[in-house]
Every structure is written in structure tokens, then in C-alpha cells.
Amino acid sequence: MDAVRLILASRRALAGSGGKAEILTEVWQAQALAQAMGSRLAVSGPPELRGEALGLTELAGRGCGVLDAPDLDPSDLRAAQLTALEDARGALIDLGGLLGEVGIALVALASAADDQGTYWQCMEAIDAADESRDRVLEMLRKLAAREEREEREEREGALPER
């Protein structure tokens, strides 16, 4: 399934989650999807994104690691359903939005936590989601710079020589 569709499904599931367990499951799912996307971009994405994509893979993996892995049927694991990343720019924009929403959900959960374990788990997951989002934003910046460079080269190539 395409990354954009999986991100949309994650955003809907996060928005519809109610209790602590559901929210943490959706946060874990979002981080696992970010990890899978980072891995895919590191292997087959634009060359200028590969370093940041590896960083995203590592940070999102840390985001999964600070949370208890949910008991999911393999068919429910969105990251495992990632088969295509057709529009890297669009997928990264959407992933950045999802990671922002993950942070907001975690802040709300931490604010309402009645035990220190949940609170600190949320704090570490917020940090991982924020750092993952920073990597996504850096990849978007690099894509924009590449597009600008390509447009400039195209314009310069179209100018008549003097």
C-alpha cells in the first residue's frame, strides 16, 4: 500500500483512539511507519535524503522502543503494509503532520497520567516523535533545495548563449 494512504489511515486511527492503550498503540504504529518509510528512503530514495532517512529510521525505532510493543495481528501492522512510496515529498509532508499529531496526543496522555511510568514513557516518546519530525522537515528542505537547483539549471540551459 502507498505510504500516503497508510499515513492517512494512521491519522484517522490516532484521532479515533480513546483510551491510553489505544493511543499508545497508534503512537507505536505511527513510529513504526516512520521507521519503515525512513528505511525505504535510505535504500531507494533520492541520494540527498539518504543520511537523514537513516536518521529517521533510527529515531523512529527509538520511538517504538520506548513504548511497549502492542499485541497486533501482523495484518494490522501498517508499517508491514508499506509497498510503495511514490511521492516522497507528499508522503514526507503527511508524515510530518502525523508525527506532530502523535506529539500532541502524547502531551495530552502525559498530562493525564496517574503514574510516573506512563508519564516518563510519554516524555521519551514525545522526544522521539519530535526528533523524527525534525528529520522529516530536513528531508523536505533538501527536496525543496534540489527542486530549486533543477529549475535554475533548466532555466539556465534554456537561455541563449551570448
Backbone bond lengths (Angstrom), bond angles and torsions (degrees), N, CA, C in turn:
res aa  C-N    CA-C-N  psi(-1)  N-CA   C-N-CA  omega(-1)  CA-C   N-CA-C  phi
1 M - - - 1.449 - - 1.527 107.69 -
2 D 1.295 116.73 147.50 1.452 122.29 -179.32 1.526 111.38 -68.98
3 A 1.321 115.65 145.20 1.469 122.36 -177.39 1.525 112.10 -56.44
4 V 1.316 117.22 -42.00 1.469 120.01 -177.21 1.529 110.45 -61.41
5 R 1.319 117.42 -41.64 1.474 120.48 178.60 1.522 111.30 -66.02
6 L 1.325 117.22 -38.87 1.461 120.65 179.08 1.527 111.31 -67.55
7 I 1.323 116.45 -38.45 1.462 119.88 177.92 1.519 109.91 -65.27
8 L 1.315 117.19 -42.57 1.463 120.75 177.64 1.533 110.45 -60.45
9 A 1.324 117.07 -42.79 1.471 120.63 177.69 1.523 110.44 -62.22
10 S 1.331 117.19 -39.48 1.470 120.79 178.45 1.516 111.57 -66.42
11 R 1.323 116.38 -41.28 1.471 119.57 179.31 1.522 110.42 -62.54
12 R 1.333 116.30 -43.31 1.468 120.25 178.99 1.528 111.06 -63.93
13 A 1.321 116.28 -43.70 1.464 120.47 -178.62 1.533 110.70 -65.73
14 L 1.327 117.46 -40.41 1.464 120.43 178.33 1.526 110.48 -64.70
15 A 1.314 116.27 -43.91 1.472 120.02 179.57 1.525 111.51 -63.87
16 G 1.318 117.40 -32.12 1.457 121.53 -178.25 1.514 114.58 -89.10
17 S 1.321 117.34 -4.82 1.463 119.48 -178.00 1.524 110.08 -76.87
18 G 1.311 114.88 143.77 1.455 118.65 -174.50 1.506 114.61 -112.06
19 G 1.299 117.56 -59.59 1.461 120.58 -174.47 1.511 112.62 -87.67
20 K 1.314 114.08 172.85 1.465 121.58 -178.79 1.531 111.39 -54.86
21 A 1.313 117.31 -48.69 1.472 120.92 -177.30 1.533 111.21 -61.70
22 E 1.328 116.57 -42.10 1.472 119.93 179.18 1.521 111.20 -64.61
23 I 1.320 116.48 -44.22 1.469 120.56 -179.29 1.523 109.87 -62.58
24 L 1.328 117.33 -47.32 1.462 120.22 -179.71 1.527 111.66 -63.58
25 T 1.317 117.16 -35.05 1.462 120.14 176.05 1.520 110.45 -63.57
26 E 1.329 117.28 -44.57 1.464 120.53 -179.31 1.530 112.27 -69.79
27 V 1.331 116.75 -33.39 1.467 120.03 174.66 1.526 108.98 -64.21
28 W 1.322 117.02 -44.78 1.462 121.39 178.40 1.524 110.20 -61.20
29 Q 1.324 116.56 -44.14 1.475 120.84 178.78 1.535 110.72 -59.38
30 A 1.336 116.73 -43.46 1.464 121.06 -179.11 1.526 110.66 -64.07
31 Q 1.321 116.79 -42.58 1.466 119.70 179.49 1.526 110.62 -67.63
32 A 1.325 117.53 -38.66 1.468 120.30 177.60 1.529 110.39 -63.84
33 L 1.318 116.90 -38.75 1.468 120.43 177.51 1.524 110.71 -66.70
34 A 1.337 117.43 -41.43 1.465 120.77 176.72 1.529 110.29 -61.53
35 Q 1.318 116.27 -39.91 1.458 120.91 178.34 1.533 110.57 -63.04
36 A 1.317 116.91 -44.92 1.465 121.01 179.55 1.529 111.17 -64.49
37 M 1.325 116.51 -40.86 1.468 119.45 178.82 1.524 110.74 -66.20
38 G 1.332 116.94 -41.43 1.454 120.15 177.44 1.517 111.19 -60.22
39 S 1.304 115.95 -43.36 1.462 120.93 179.23 1.531 111.05 -62.32
40 R 1.318 115.69 -44.16 1.465 120.42 -179.84 1.532 110.68 -63.24
41 L 1.342 116.80 -44.25 1.460 120.59 179.51 1.528 111.47 -67.55
42 A 1.321 117.59 -33.98 1.460 120.58 179.41 1.526 111.21 -66.06
43 V 1.321 116.45 -33.97 1.461 120.87 -177.52 1.525 112.17 -86.25
44 S 1.329 116.49 -43.80 1.466 118.07 -171.43 1.525 114.53 -129.20
45 G 1.319 117.21 10.25 1.461 120.17 -179.76 1.520 111.71 -84.95
46 P 1.317 116.15 -178.81 1.464 120.36 177.02 1.529 110.23 -57.07
47 P 1.321 117.95 139.02 1.470 121.26 -175.62 1.527 113.94 -54.29
48 E 1.326 118.16 -36.44 1.461 119.86 -177.28 1.525 113.05 -71.27
49 L 1.325 117.73 -10.32 1.465 121.27 179.56 1.522 113.27 -97.77
50 R 1.298 117.39 -10.29 1.462 119.83 -168.89 1.524 113.88 -61.82
51 G 1.311 118.55 -41.85 1.467 120.46 179.09 1.519 111.95 -63.90
52 E 1.326 116.01 -46.64 1.473 119.97 179.02 1.527 110.50 -66.51
53 A 1.334 116.78 -35.10 1.465 120.35 179.52 1.526 110.67 -65.25
54 L 1.331 116.48 -39.83 1.470 119.26 175.64 1.522 110.49 -62.66
55 G 1.337 116.22 -40.49 1.459 120.23 176.70 1.517 111.72 -61.98
56 L 1.330 116.48 -40.93 1.467 120.34 177.67 1.517 110.40 -62.30
57 T 1.318 117.06 -42.63 1.462 121.11 179.13 1.526 110.42 -58.62
58 E 1.317 116.15 -44.70 1.464 120.71 -179.67 1.531 111.86 -66.78
59 L 1.327 116.61 -47.02 1.468 120.22 -178.07 1.524 111.93 -65.86
60 A 1.325 116.70 -43.04 1.466 119.74 179.18 1.526 110.38 -66.43
61 G 1.325 116.48 -34.26 1.466 119.84 174.94 1.517 111.16 -63.24
62 R 1.332 116.09 -38.89 1.471 120.07 175.65 1.522 109.70 -64.63
63 G 1.355 116.36 -38.01 1.461 120.61 177.87 1.519 111.92 -61.35
64 C 1.326 116.51 -37.51 1.472 119.88 175.25 1.515 110.53 -70.74
65 G 1.325 115.91 -38.07 1.459 120.64 -174.97 1.514 114.60 -67.40
66 V 1.330 117.49 -29.08 1.471 118.91 -179.54 1.524 111.53 -79.07
67 L 1.318 116.27 -13.22 1.468 120.86 178.89 1.521 109.55 -104.18
68 D 1.297 116.19 151.66 1.458 119.54 173.20 1.521 108.07 -69.55
69 A 1.317 116.43 130.61 1.466 120.31 179.34 1.528 108.87 -63.91
70 P 1.323 116.31 127.81 1.471 118.50 179.62 1.521 111.46 -71.22
71 D 1.304 115.23 155.52 1.463 121.28 177.30 1.527 107.23 -86.39
72 L 1.328 115.43 90.41 1.467 121.13 -177.20 1.512 110.43 -113.15
73 D 1.298 114.66 145.79 1.450 120.40 169.60 1.529 106.29 -68.72
74 P 1.322 118.63 138.38 1.472 119.59 -179.14 1.533 114.19 -52.53
75 S 1.314 117.28 -29.89 1.466 119.94 179.05 1.525 112.18 -72.03
76 D 1.341 117.66 -15.74 1.464 121.80 179.21 1.524 112.89 -93.20
77 L 1.314 117.51 -6.28 1.452 121.74 -179.63 1.534 109.07 -79.62
78 R 1.326 116.24 107.10 1.470 120.63 -175.52 1.522 112.87 -62.81
79 A 1.320 116.54 -38.15 1.467 119.64 -178.95 1.526 111.23 -59.37
80 A 1.324 116.97 -34.95 1.459 120.92 179.42 1.526 112.20 -71.82
81 Q 1.323 116.96 -17.43 1.460 121.27 -179.91 1.522 112.60 -87.33
82 L 1.337 117.34 -5.15 1.465 121.19 -178.53 1.524 109.43 -69.31
83 T 1.317 115.12 113.40 1.461 120.28 178.62 1.523 112.08 -120.06
84 A 1.327 117.13 -16.27 1.464 119.66 -176.83 1.517 110.69 -146.28
85 L 1.319 114.06 144.07 1.443 121.16 174.61 1.528 105.01 -134.09
86 E 1.327 114.16 71.56 1.467 121.37 -172.77 1.526 112.89 -66.28
87 D 1.303 117.10 -46.89 1.459 122.75 -175.19 1.521 108.48 -114.89
88 A 1.337 116.39 90.79 1.462 120.51 -175.63 1.525 111.01 -58.42
89 R 1.308 117.20 -43.95 1.465 120.67 -177.88 1.526 111.17 -62.45
90 G 1.326 117.03 -50.02 1.464 121.31 -179.98 1.522 111.77 -62.65
91 A 1.328 116.23 -40.69 1.459 119.94 179.77 1.527 110.69 -66.31
92 L 1.329 117.11 -38.92 1.463 120.00 179.10 1.524 111.46 -68.27
93 I 1.316 117.27 -38.34 1.468 120.00 176.46 1.529 109.52 -60.76
94 D 1.326 115.94 -47.17 1.462 120.17 179.73 1.527 112.32 -65.69
95 L 1.334 116.57 -38.71 1.458 119.91 178.78 1.524 110.70 -65.23
96 G 1.321 116.94 -39.55 1.463 119.99 176.25 1.515 111.41 -59.68
97 G 1.324 116.46 -41.32 1.467 120.40 176.61 1.512 111.95 -63.60
98 L 1.331 116.67 -43.66 1.466 120.71 178.71 1.524 110.83 -61.68
99 L 1.321 117.57 -44.51 1.461 120.05 -179.35 1.527 111.55 -65.36
100 G 1.325 117.19 -33.83 1.468 120.32 174.02 1.515 111.14 -63.72
101 E 1.321 116.55 -42.66 1.463 121.22 178.63 1.531 111.11 -66.33
102 V 1.320 116.31 -35.27 1.464 121.11 176.15 1.528 109.23 -60.84
103 G 1.325 116.20 -45.73 1.468 120.20 178.61 1.507 112.33 -59.48
104 I 1.325 116.67 -43.65 1.470 121.17 179.56 1.533 110.51 -63.28
105 A 1.325 117.12 -43.69 1.468 120.67 179.22 1.521 110.72 -63.17
106 L 1.323 116.48 -38.86 1.463 119.86 179.87 1.524 112.28 -69.50
107 V 1.331 117.14 -36.75 1.467 120.11 176.68 1.531 109.45 -62.32
108 A 1.315 116.37 -44.68 1.469 120.07 178.93 1.525 110.76 -62.34
109 L 1.321 115.90 -41.58 1.464 120.12 -179.66 1.537 110.81 -67.04
110 A 1.320 116.92 -42.85 1.469 120.63 178.81 1.521 111.03 -64.21
111 S 1.318 116.76 -38.48 1.467 120.90 -179.85 1.521 112.04 -63.89
112 A 1.314 116.35 -31.16 1.463 120.87 -177.99 1.530 112.60 -97.46
113 A 1.338 117.26 -0.60 1.476 120.54 -175.92 1.516 110.77 -62.83
114 D 1.314 114.26 136.35 1.457 119.16 178.93 1.529 111.80 -103.65
115 D 1.330 116.83 5.25 1.461 119.69 176.51 1.530 109.73 -140.30
116 Q 1.298 115.71 151.45 1.466 122.08 -177.28 1.527 112.05 -64.70
117 G 1.327 116.96 -35.37 1.464 120.37 -179.40 1.515 111.85 -59.48
118 T 1.326 116.35 -48.57 1.473 120.66 179.01 1.517 110.26 -64.49
119 Y 1.328 115.99 -43.08 1.462 119.82 -179.26 1.531 111.06 -57.09
120 W 1.345 117.10 -50.83 1.463 120.06 -176.67 1.522 112.07 -71.34
121 Q 1.313 116.59 -32.07 1.460 119.60 174.95 1.526 109.50 -62.06
122 C 1.325 116.49 -42.89 1.466 121.16 177.91 1.532 111.01 -64.68
123 M 1.320 117.27 -41.53 1.468 120.80 -179.67 1.527 111.00 -60.82
124 E 1.325 116.45 -44.89 1.462 120.24 179.17 1.528 110.73 -66.79
125 A 1.318 117.12 -38.38 1.462 120.67 178.96 1.530 111.11 -69.19
126 I 1.341 117.37 -34.90 1.471 121.04 175.66 1.520 109.34 -62.25
127 D 1.320 116.29 -45.69 1.461 121.01 179.55 1.524 110.98 -59.71
128 A 1.326 117.26 -45.41 1.466 121.34 179.78 1.527 111.27 -64.14
129 A 1.330 117.25 -42.50 1.471 120.60 179.49 1.523 110.53 -65.17
130 D 1.330 116.85 -40.09 1.466 121.04 179.62 1.526 110.82 -65.55
131 E 1.324 117.17 -44.51 1.458 120.16 178.88 1.528 110.81 -67.25
132 S 1.325 117.69 -36.78 1.467 120.84 176.47 1.523 110.14 -62.67
133 R 1.316 115.51 -42.74 1.469 120.17 179.14 1.525 110.55 -63.98
134 D 1.330 117.55 -38.31 1.462 120.42 176.13 1.525 111.10 -59.42
135 R 1.326 117.48 -40.71 1.472 121.09 177.69 1.524 110.98 -64.25
136 V 1.318 115.78 -41.07 1.469 120.24 178.23 1.531 109.75 -61.53
137 L 1.328 116.66 -45.62 1.467 120.27 -180.00 1.525 111.35 -63.42
138 E 1.318 117.49 -36.83 1.464 120.54 177.16 1.533 110.76 -66.28
139 M 1.316 117.30 -39.32 1.465 119.98 177.09 1.526 110.47 -64.21
140 L 1.328 116.80 -39.36 1.468 119.82 177.17 1.523 110.89 -64.04
141 R 1.333 116.98 -39.29 1.457 120.67 177.41 1.532 110.31 -62.27
142 K 1.316 116.96 -42.44 1.468 120.93 179.73 1.520 111.63 -66.62
143 L 1.318 116.65 -38.00 1.473 119.38 176.09 1.525 110.97 -64.28
144 A 1.320 116.65 -42.31 1.469 120.54 179.01 1.527 110.63 -63.14
145 A 1.322 117.14 -41.12 1.469 120.75 178.40 1.523 110.64 -63.98
146 R 1.331 117.30 -39.66 1.473 120.72 178.15 1.519 110.62 -64.64
147 E 1.336 116.94 -44.68 1.464 120.37 179.24 1.518 111.07 -62.24
148 E 1.331 116.44 -40.80 1.465 120.60 178.88 1.530 110.38 -64.53
149 R 1.319 116.81 -42.37 1.464 121.25 178.37 1.524 110.78 -62.99
150 E 1.327 117.21 -43.83 1.465 121.09 179.92 1.527 111.15 -63.83
151 E 1.333 116.81 -41.32 1.469 120.10 178.05 1.523 110.92 -64.09
152 R 1.324 116.76 -41.72 1.467 121.25 179.37 1.530 110.12 -63.20
153 E 1.330 116.15 -44.32 1.467 120.17 179.31 1.526 110.82 -64.43
154 E 1.317 116.57 -37.35 1.466 121.26 178.42 1.541 110.29 -65.47
155 R 1.328 115.97 -44.53 1.479 120.07 177.91 1.528 111.11 -62.63
156 E 1.331 115.80 -44.31 1.457 119.64 -179.34 1.519 111.46 -65.88
157 G 1.321 116.80 -34.24 1.463 121.28 177.34 1.517 112.15 -70.43
158 A 1.338 116.54 -25.41 1.466 120.56 -178.87 1.524 112.18 -86.06
159 L 1.337 117.40 -13.00 1.466 120.30 -179.83 1.528 109.77 -74.62
160 P 1.324 116.58 138.00 1.475 118.39 177.08 1.529 110.09 -68.56
161 E 1.328 115.46 144.54 1.452 119.26 177.97 1.497 110.24 -74.92
162 R 1.318 117.04 150.65 1.459 121.86 -179.58 1.469 112.01 -103.55
